[in-house]
Amino acid sequence: MMENNRRERLFQELDECLDLFHKKLHRQKQDASEQMGYGRLLLNTINSYAKLLDTEELELRVEKLESQIKDGVLIPNEGR
């Protein structure tokens, strides 16, 4: 449960970062280096978000497979 709370908090923080960096990237008055910096931050945030989503998806798949094994769907329970 605590792990899920931490993960949800990370998603919230990343959402806030995405919003902020997107706004900063599209501001009118900024030089090219500042714009590139915010672009890099935006890409890094998106990359972090994707890694969390991949991890979450893998964990859900593992849980599903474990449930199927436990229920005898993948491996019949007869031999145990």
Backbone hydrogen bonds, N-H to C=O, Kabsch-Sander energy under -0.5 kcal/mol:
donor,donor_aa,acceptor,acceptor_aa,energy
5,N,1,M,-2.0
6,R,2,M,-2.3
7,R,3,E,-2.4
8,E,4,N,-2.7
9,R,5,N,-2.2
10,L,6,R,-2.3
11,F,7,R,-2.4
12,Q,8,E,-2.3
13,E,9,R,-2.6
14,L,10,L,-2.8
15,D,11,F,-2.5
16,E,12,Q,-2.2
17,C,13,E,-2.3
18,L,14,L,-2.9
19,D,15,D,-2.3
20,L,16,E,-2.6
21,F,17,C,-3.1
22,H,18,L,-2.1
23,K,19,D,-2.1
24,K,20,L,-2.6
25,L,21,F,-2.5
26,H,22,H,-1.4
27,R,24,K,-1.2
30,Q,28,Q,-1.1
35,Q,31,D,-2.1
36,M,32,A,-2.6
37,G,33,S,-2.1
38,Y,34,E,-2.2
39,G,35,Q,-2.0
40,R,36,M,-2.5
41,L,37,G,-2.3
42,L,38,Y,-2.4
43,L,39,G,-2.4
44,N,40,R,-2.7
45,T,41,L,-2.2
46,I,42,L,-2.3
47,N,43,L,-2.4
48,S,44,N,-2.3
49,Y,45,T,-2.4
50,A,46,I,-2.4
51,K,47,N,-2.1
52,L,48,S,-2.0
53,L,49,Y,-2.3
54,D,50,A,-2.7
55,T,51,K,-2.4
56,E,52,L,-2.5
57,E,53,L,-2.6
58,L,54,D,-2.4
59,E,55,T,-2.3
60,L,56,E,-2.2
61,R,57,E,-2.2
62,V,58,L,-2.5
63,E,59,E,-2.3
64,K,60,L,-2.1
65,L,61,R,-2.6
66,E,62,V,-2.8
67,S,63,E,-2.2
68,Q,64,K,-2.3
69,I,65,L,-2.5
70,K,66,E,-2.5
71,D,67,S,-2.3
72,G,69,I,-1.2
73,V,68,Q,-2.7
74,L,68,Q,-0.9
79,G,76,P,-0.7
80,R,77,N,-1.7
